[in-house]
Amino acid sequence: MKIAIPVNEQNLKSEVCQSFGRAPHFLFYDTDTKESYFLDNSAVASQGGAGIRAAQVIADHGVTALITTRCGENAEEVLRKAEVLIYKSISGTVQENIDAFVADKLILLKDFHPGFHGHDR
């Protein structure tokens, strides 16, 4: 299974970024092969719609699960249509979140906020 996590830094000791759409980078991790790679988030500088653009990138990379602190309604809609499950991250490192996901200890994110439309900077 391929998962994605918004991250502040490109390493597994980084914390999960508090902002999905404006995260500096995304970590993509395959739970079967244990291979990972990082991708710069091209949507980070968008005037608006960063979450939607970020969600499309996640979907385009064949992700089946996203681990994030929070997510906007518009991004959630894109991810839902792409059949990407959205899990609530735990406090801790990216590696700790991967381990919790693999151990089936994360819960699905249920609260989605309205878009900030550029006002979250």
Sequence and secondary structure as in RCSB ss.txt:
>XXXX:A:sequence
MKIAIPVNEQNLKSEVCQSFGRAPHFLFYDTDTKESYFLDNSAVASQGGAGIRAAQVIADHGVTALITTRCGENA
EEVLRKAEVLIYKSISGTVQENIDAFVADKLILLKDFHPGFHGHDR
>XXXX:A:secstr
 EEEEEESSSSTTSBB S STT SEEEEEETTT  EEEEE TTTT SS HHHHHHHHHHHTT SEEEES  BHHH
HHHHHHTT EEEE  SSBHHHHHHHHHTT   B    B   TT   
